[in-house]
Amino acid sequence: MAVNVNDFIISKEKIYLKDENDNIIAYVDFPEFEEGKVEVTHTVVDPSLRGQGVAGILMELLAKELKKRNAKAELTCSYAVKWFNKNKEYSDCLIDPEAEARKALEMTGNEACAIPKHRK
């Protein structure tokens, strides 16, 4: 499946991509825990899409959406921590860029997403 950035759906707390059978095959979750603050909890990409940059597209769409909403993010998703650390031009989307940079430095390999801190 060829991925087009225009195929992604942006909702209040999720950006996702569906296949031709209407199944969600890639997404990033970012529930709001306080007015103007979200927690990026999970980034998931179906194995059939891996290697196509889909997770990076999700992160870039998320960063642009946060800017559009004038919102800030805290990261518990390990992929999001790594992505924002590599893409410093989006650090203004983070509640505490220094804390997120420390998380990235402390990572040693293929960490799983941390348990979300903010639950509704």
N, C-alpha and C positions, 0 to 999 in steps of 0.2 A: 504494500500500500504506500503510495507516494503521499507524503505529508505536506500540506499547505497551511501556512500560518492562519489563513482565513477560515480554516475548518474548525478551529478551536472555539469552544463556547465558554464565555466568561459569565459566571453567576456571582452571587454575593460572597460566597465562601469557597468557591472551587473554580478552577479553570480545567476544562477537560476536552477530550477528543473521543468521538464515537466512530465505530466501524459501520460498514454498510448494513449490519443487522441491528443497529442502534445500541450496541454494547459499548460501555465506556472502556477504552483501551489505553488511555493515558490521562493522568490528572495530577494536580497539585491542590491540596487542601490548605485553606488558610482561614480558620474560624476567627471571628472577631471576639475578643475577650473583654474589650473596653472600647469606648467610643474612639474611633480612629486608630486602634491598635489591633493587630492580628497576630496569630501564632501560626507559622508555617509548619504543619505537622507531618505531612507525607507528600512525597513525589513518587508516583508509580507509573511505569511504562511497561506495556505488554512486551514479552520477549520478541514478538514478531517485528517490533519497531526499533529494537535496540540497535545502536550504531548509526542512527539517522539524525542524531542531535535533538530528539524530541524532548528530552528532559531539559535541555538548555533553552529550547523554545518556550517551554512552560515557565521557566524561571524568568526569562526576558519579558514574557507577557505579564507575569505577576508583578515584576518591578515596575513596568509601565502602568499597570492598573493601580498599584499603590501610589504612584506619583499623581495619577489622575484623581484619585480619591483623597489625596493629601493624608494618606495613612502611613503608619510605620509598622514594621514587622519584628517579631522575636522569632528565632529559628530553633526548632527542635528536630527538624528534618536534616539528617546528615548530608544529604545531597545539596540542600539549600545552603547549609553552612559552607560547604566547599565552593559552590558556585558563586555566592556573594563574596567570598574571600578572593576568588580569581577575578571577579568583575567589580573592582573597587569603585567604578564610576556610579554604581548604584548604592553605595554605602549610605547615602542620605535617605534611603528607604528603610533603614534599620533603626530600631529604638536605641540600641547601644552598639554602634559599630565596633568599638574596642572589645567588648565582651564577645561578640561574634567572631572577631579575629582570633581571640584567645582560644575559643572552641576549636577553630580550624587548626591552630598550631598543636593542640592537644590530641588531635586525631592521629591514629596510627595506621589505619588501613580501611577496611570495609565496615565501618561502624553502621549499625542499624539506627533508625530514627529513635530518638529518646522518647520517653513517656511524656506526652503533652503536659505542660505545667498548668494550663488554664482550661478548665472544663466547665461546661455550661450545666 
